[in-house]
Amino acid sequence: MAQIRVRPNGRIQFDLSLYGRRFREGTKMLATPKNLNQAKATLKQMNAEIDLGTFQYRDYFPGSKKIALFESLQRERHPDRQYPFFDVYAQEWFDRQKAKWKSSYQSTVRNTLDRYLIPQFGNCLISEISLSQVEFYRETLMQEVDPKGEKKLSSRRINGILWPLVAILSLAADELEFRYPLRRYKALREERADSHPMTLLEVNQFLAAVTPEWRDYFVVRFWTGMRSCEVHGLVWDNIDFNHRLIRIRQNWVNGEACAVKTPKSRRELRMCDTLFDVFSRLKNRADKHAEYVFTHQGIPLDTHFVSKKLWFPTLLKAGLRKRRPYETRHTAAVLHIAAHENPLYISQMLGHSDTKLLFNVYAPYVANASRLDGLAFSQMMNEGPIENRV
């Protein structure tokens, strides 16, 4: 059972007796009549859950160091349970699946489990997790805001957080033979992220403002549209001066080299004169034993270093609006379309599987570049009857 006490400093304390152990949790609330009434309402709910056997320590004291002790005592009372707890099965699932994933994705899933799913569902028997629990938790994530009052997590991020939970419950239900609880679960509709490519004038402003040491690095990004991980993973062995080719063969992610994102990402980019001059200069300045093209303090570039030390300071210096470093990729796509390059060539350059993404995402930014505004049709129709043309 639980009780309320008032400490000598005048603050309210909860005093609980659970599984033969005493748990005390202080609060920052002073023992005013209003706070005491609020604490009594919480106490009534806690005691009701304790009587029903549904009380979870972390629901009331999420930051407490005593959560682990409570949950270990709780589990000792159920040694004959038929199904495992979520945290145990989730760890087994991760160990079984991680060999299929790149190390960067392993880190992402591991962080999702440790930061979100295990704290929320870890002490639940895996067979008892319900659709309502998952939907209530999702609603909690949707309501989180940052210090500026803006939504903290996008729908895409929330779907990413809950995907491992869906996969774990699906596998567990099949293997342990219980009713899968998320048959009616539907992922959130994801908003398409807006892109903010630069104009040619803005690219020139940026290149004029960037530190000379890093100008060639950004020329490569604006001219090729390579992803950050691709340009950071470039090695000199994959720069073919004889055939003027840049071979994309690996990524650099979280401090290690790994395979490219998709089969289409493994590609060759042709070097125009500008790029050939850039790589020639870089090669002449590089140490003869250097492996990677772009480095800082002897190691391949890190995306956080580029963002904080190079990209955003240069945007500020150039008087340009704030946007992600990834916009160099969008900018390259838009400017190639504006230059009337072959769409198949642009898609191949970007490592897309087809031209659909190219036209759906980038073409609207380029007036008249891709004949998507109806102007060509209008001009044709205004030339007069077809039978009168030569």
N, C-alpha and C positions, 0 to 999 in steps of 0.2 A: 504494500500500500504506500501511498504518498501523502506527505503533509507539507504545510507551509510554515516556515519559521522566519522571524525577523532577526537579522544579525545585529550585533552591537553597533555597526556603522549605519544602521537604519535601512539596509537594503534587504529585499525579499530573497529568500533561499528556499529551494525545493529539497525536501528530505525524503528519499525513497528507500523502501526495503524490498529488495527484489532477489529471489532465489537465495535467500539466507544471507545476503550481503547488503551493506548500507551504501547508498549512493547519495552524495550531496552535490547540488548544482546551484551556484550563486547566480544572481541576476544583477543587472545594473539599475533595476527599478527601485526607487525609494518607496517605503511603505506608506504611501498616501492612500486615502480611501478609494480613489479611482483605480490605482494600480493593484490594490489588494483585491478589489472586485474582479479585475481582469485575471489575476493570478488564481483566484478561487474557481473561476470558470475553466481555466486550463487544468487545474487540479481535478475538477469533477470529471473532465474528459479523460485524463490520464488514468484515474482510478477505475473508470468504466472499462477502459481497454485492458487494464491489468486484470480485472475480474474475468474478462472474456478471453484472455490469453492472446490478445492481438497487439499488445503494447510493443512499440519499437523505440528504443532509446534515441536513435538518431533522428527520429521525426521531431522530437522536442528539443534535443540538445545536439544539433548537427556538428558543432565544432568541438565537442567534448572529447577528452582523451580517454574517457571511461567507456566509450562505445564498444571497443574490442572486448573488454572484460565482460560487459553485459551480454554480448552476443555469444561469447564462449560459454558462459553459464547457461544461456538459453538453449544452446545446442546440446549441452550435456543432458538436458532434460528430455531429449528426443533421440536417444541412441538407436531406436528401432525404426526410424523413418524409412519409408520406401524409396523416396527420391532424394537426390542431393540438393544442397543449397546452391543458389545461382552462382555465387563467387567460385565455388569449387568446380562446377561444370564449365563455367566460362573460361577458367584457366586451362582446363583440359582441352576445350575447343580451340583456344588460341594456340596451344602447343601442337595440336594436330594440323592446324591450318597454315601456320606461319611459313612453312617451307614453300608454299605456293606463291608467296608474296615477295616483292622487293623489300629490302630492309627499310626503306623510307616508309612504305605502306605498313610494315609491321609496327613501326614506331607510332604511326597514326592510330592504328587499331588499339595498340597497347595503351596509348594516352586516353582514348575514348573509354576503354574499360575502366581504367584506374581513376579517371577524373569524373566520369558521369555514371556509367552503368552499375559498377560494383557498389559505389556509395549509395545508390538509390535502391538497387534490387538484391545486393549481395547477401543479405540475411533472410531472403525469402526462399522457401522451397521452390525449386524450378517449376514444379507442377502447379503451384498456387498463384503464379503471376497471371494476372487477368488483363483483358483488353482495357478495362476501365482504369486500372493502374497505369498502364502505358500511356493512355490518352491524357490522363490527369498530369502525368509527368511531362508529356510533350507540351501541354498548355503552360506549365510552369516555365519551361525553356523559352516558349514564345513570349512570355511576359517579361523576361529579363531585359534590363536596359543598362546602358553604360552611364558614366557620370554626366554625360551631356543630355541624358534623357532619351537617347536614340535606341532603337531595337538592337540588342547585343548580338543575336544569332539570326542568320538568314534561314529561310525555309530549307535551302539546300544544305546548310550546315546541320540543322536539326535532323533532317533525313539521314545525313551521314552519321550522326551520333546514334540514331536508333537502328540503323541497318544491322550492326552486329547483334543487337538484341533480337531482331527478327530472325536472323540466321541461326542464332544459338537456340532459340525456342523451337524453331522448325526442326532442327536436327534432334534436339532432346525429345520432342514429342514422338518422333519417328523411332528413335532408338529405345526410349524408355516406355513407350506405348501408353501415353496419356493424350488427352484431347488437346489439340493445338489451339491455343487461345486467341490467335491473331488472324483468324480466317477473314474477318471483316475489317481488318486494319488497312487503311489507305494512307500512303505517304502524302505529305503536304505538296501542294502544287508549287513548283519552284519558279521564282521570278527570274527572267533572263537578265543577267547582269548587263548594265549599260556599258558600252565601250566609248572611250573618249580619245580617238586618234588625233594626232597633231596634223596641222596643215603644213605645207612645204615651208611657209614663212616661219612657222613656229619651230620646225626642225632646225632651220638655219639659225634662229635665235638661240636655241638650246646649244647647238654646236659652237656658236660664238662665245657662249658663256661658260662652257664646261672647262675644267682644268685641262691644259694642253696634254698632260700625261695620259688623260683618259679619253681624249677626243676620238682616237682610232677605235677604241672599244665601242663607243656609242655609234660610230659610223657603221661598224659591222652589224650592230643590232638594228639600226634604222634601215639599212640596205637589204638585209636578209630576212628579217622577221623571225630569227631563231628564238626559241624559248630561252629563259635565263639559264636553266639547267643544261641546255645544249651548248650554249656559247661558253659557259664555264667549264664544260667537259671537253672542249676542243683540245686536241693534242697535235703537236707539230707533225707527227707521223700521218695525220689525216688531212694535212694541207698539201695538196698536189700542185706545185708550181708549174710543172711541165704541162699538165693538161688543164690548168686553171680551174681546179675543183676543190671545193670544201666538202669533205666527207663527214656526215653526221653519223657517229657510231656509238656514242655513249653520252650519258648525263652525269652531272656532278650534283649530288643531293645529300644534304646532311653530312658533309665531310667525306663522302666516298663515291667512287665511280660505280655506275650501274647501267643496265641496259636502257635503251631508248624507250619512250612511252608506248609506241605502237609499231607494228611492222612498217607502216607508211612513214614513220618518223625516221627510219633508217634510209637516208637519201644522200644525193650529191647535189651541191649548189654550185652553179657556175660563177666564176669570179669575173665581174666586169673590170674595166681598167681601174676604177676607184678602189675596189676591193683588192685587186692585185697589188696596187701601190701600198695600200694599208698593210697587208700581210708581209710585203717585202720590207717595209720599214720596221715592223715588229720583229721580223726574223733577224734583221741586222742588229737590232738593239738587244735581242735576247741572249741569254747565256747559252753557250754551245751545248751544254748538257740539259737545258730546260726541256721538260716534257710537255707541260701545258702552255697554251698560248697566252692566256690571261691569268695573271697571278697577283697576289698581294702578300708581301713578306714571305715569299717562297712557296706559297700554297695556292691552289685554285681559288678563284673568287667565291665569296659567300654572298647569297642574295641579300642578307640583312646588311652586310657591309655596303653593297652597291646602293641599296635603298637609302640608308641613313647617311652615308658619307658622300655619296656621289649624286644620286638621282634627285632627291628632294632638295638638297642645297642648291643644285644647279637650276631647277625649276624656279626656286625663289629668286635667285640671282637674275635669271632671264625675264622675270616678271610674268611667268606662265602659270596657268591654273594648276592646282594640285591634281595629280593622277598617278596611277600605278606604273611602276617600271614596265609591266607587261604591255603597256600601251605602245611600246616600241614595235611590238609584233603587229598590233592593229594598224599602226601608222604605216608600216611597210606594206601591208595588204592594200590599204586604201590608196596609197600613192602609186602602187603598181597598177591598180585598176584605173586610176586617173591617167596613167601614162599609156593606157590602151594595150597593156601586155595581155598575152593570151591567157584566159582564165585557167586553162589546164596547167600552164606553166606556173602560175601563181599558186595554185593549190598544191602542186608538187613541191614548190619552194617552201611552203609552210608545213608540209607533211600531212595535209588533209587527205582523207580517203576519196573524196570527190569534190565537185565544185559547189555543192549545195550550200555548205556553210559559208563559202566565199560570198555568194550572192545574198543569202539571208541576213548575214551579219554586217558585211562591209560595204556592199554596193550602195545602200541608201545614203552613205556619206559622200558619195561622189556624183555631183550633178552631171547628167548627160554622158557619163563615162561608159556605161554599160548598156545603153539603149533601154533603160528601165523606166524612163519618164514619159513615154508615149510621144515624144517630140518627132522622132523619125517617122512614125506612122502618120502623124498629123501633117507633116510636110509632104509626104507622099500623096495623101488624099487631096491636098490643096493644089496639086499640080494639074488637076483636071481629069477627065475621063480616061481610063486606061486605054481604050481603043484608039484615042487620038495621039498616043505617045509613039514615038519612033523607037 
